[in-house]
Amino acid sequence: MSRRWAVFALASSNFFLSQFYRASNAVISSHLLEDLCLDTKGLGLLSASFFYAFALTQIPISIFLDRVGSRRTMSALSLVGILGALVFSWSNTLGVGVLGRVLLGIGMACNLMGTLKLLTLWFGPLSFATLSGIVLSIGTMGNMMATTPLVLLVGKLGWRTTFQLIAGVNLFLIVVFYIIVRDRPEGGGEKWSRPEVAEKSEGAISRLLLLLKQRDYWIISSGTFVSYGVFAAFQTLWAGPYLVEVMGLSAISAGNTIFLMNMGVIVGAPAWGALSDRLLKTRKWIVVGGHVILAGIMLAMAFLTRGTGLAFLASLFFIFGFFRMTGALMYAQIKELMPLEMAGTAMTGINFFTMIGPAIFLQGLGSLMQTLYPAASRGQEAFAMALLLCSAFTACIAFLYAFTRETRLS
């Protein structure tokens, strides 16, 4: 295997673990409620702390990735994440548990952006969207591993020992990563850039300030905030109550339906990347079209009633995951709008909004449903309101995205 594919495999493995840690609380929540003496509010805080720490860490990462490089930045932060996994496994109170999840959020915060920066330097621009889509699919497999496989492992070892075991695997992986991976191939990597922009972006702070002046940056950041925020809030929390309490599915049928949504993500990520790179030769219009369809899906879900066929629901959820991955092209577009030396700054800049989105939508939708429908906060009317709101936000993003600059490929 050539070195660049070793770089791809090791970096993607780190992102796999990031997604695993992110989704792990869902299936061990009953253990956490008992062992840490939590209530529902405390469990929500424990889950949200990962996302808040992850998002805030994007700010310094946007500087360090371009100045220090992916190899050292990812390695150092991963050590923080490994410590976080251990602290979390030792916790017996909410405060210690939150500390562990905060350290995990910080430690995993660079694994996607660092991987994308490595892809930028080790592979050609015509394959970036395809490879980044594959990376996101690998990450989704990490989400899946945090479901039934994690339940089985926790059943045998307990959740504390399980997290300690995973921390050990993580440590081994990051040592191999540091030994093998280099920030760029010998000879310097890609030589594409926009000199007229690069001349104005000397210094990390200057690059960041230049990025903040770009209209496209704010539109794309808003897009990732809504696109991933809505999807992740639904995927990690609200899909279950919607399917069980509104649609009347059993827990097993609901789990299988959510599994199909994840399968849609796995299929959609490389598919949209390949279509964008090789056939349609556009980022912008795929994102616009995909989010129009997503808005339509959530609009339809708002008016579904109990008794809707399982096959129809399963198909709808698969399509939801599939078209959500048009949003992954936002990373390729912002990368192509900026010079090479600003790639890390640009992608981590929008990733801050990507990761703060789930935290805001998770808490915001729950609070809104509880406030407007206190007697039936997980009933059909409450979910209809939440889905209509998410549909409206997504439609607005599709409209705004039409005003971004196209990055057509030659």
C-alpha positions, 0 to 999 in steps of 0.5 A: 500500500502506498504511503498516501493510502496509509495516510488515508486509512489511519486518518479515517480510522481516527475519524471513525473513533470520533464518531463512535465517541460522539454517539456512544451515550445513546445506548448506555444512557440507562447505565449513566442515569443509574451510575452517575445519579442523573436525571433527564436534564443532567443526561442532556447536559452530559450529551451536549457537553461533547458537542459544545467542546468540539465546536469551540475547539474548532477556533484554535484548530483553524489556526494550528492546522495550517501552522503546525500541520495535521499530524502533530495537531491530531496526535496531540488532541487525540491524547487529550481525547484518550484522557477524556475517555478514561476520566469518563470511565472513572466518573461517578458524578455529573461533574466528572462525567461532563469533564470526561465528555468535554475532554473527549470533545476537545480530543476528537475535534480535529479528526475530520478537519485534519483528515480533510487537510491531509486529503488536500495535500496528498491527493489531487483536487479532482478526487477530493469530494469522492474521498471526503465522502468515503471518509464521512461514510467511514465515520457513519460506520463509527456511529453504527458501531456505537449501537448494537455492537456497543450494547453487546460489548457493554453487556459483557464488560460493563460500560466503564471497562469498555471505554477503557478498552477503546481508549487503549485501542485509540492510543495504539492507533494514534502512536501508529498514526504519528509514526507513519503519517506525514503532513504532505508528500515529499515535494510539497503536495499540490501546487494549486492556489489563488495568488491574488488571495494568498498575497493578502493572507500572510500569517494565521490571523490574517488568514482568519480575518480574510476568511471572515470577510468572505460572504460565501463563508457565512452562507456555507457556515449557515448551511452546515449549521442547519443541515447537520444540526437538524439531521444530527438532532433527529438522528441522535435523539428525536427520531426514536420518540417520533417513530415509537410515540408518534408513528407507533413502531416497536423499539426494534422496528424504530431501531431498524428504521434509524439504521436505514437512515445511517445506511443512506448516509453511507451510500450517499456520501461517496455517491454525491462526491463522485457525481460532483467530481466526475459527472455533474461538475458542480458543488453548489447546485447539488447542495441546493437541490439536495436541501430542497428535497430534504425540506420536502421530506421533513414537510411530509413527515410532519403530516404522517399519522400513526399507521403509516406503512413501515416500508414507506417510513423506512424508504423515507428515512433512507432517502433522508440520510442519502440526500443529507449527504449533499451537505458534505459538498459544502466542505469541498466548496469552501476549500476550493474557494480559498487558497491552499494555505487557507484550506485548514482555516476555511474548513475548520471555520465552517466546522465550528458551525457544523458542530454547534448546530446539533447542540442548539437544535437538540436543546432548542427543539426539546425546549420548544416542544416542552414549552408549546405542548407541556401536556404532550411534548412528544406527541404528534402536534409537537413533532409536527411543529418541530418538523415544520420548523426544521423544514422551513430552516432547510428551505431557507438554506437551499435558497441562500446557497444559490447565491454562493460562488460556483466552483466548477471543475475543469 
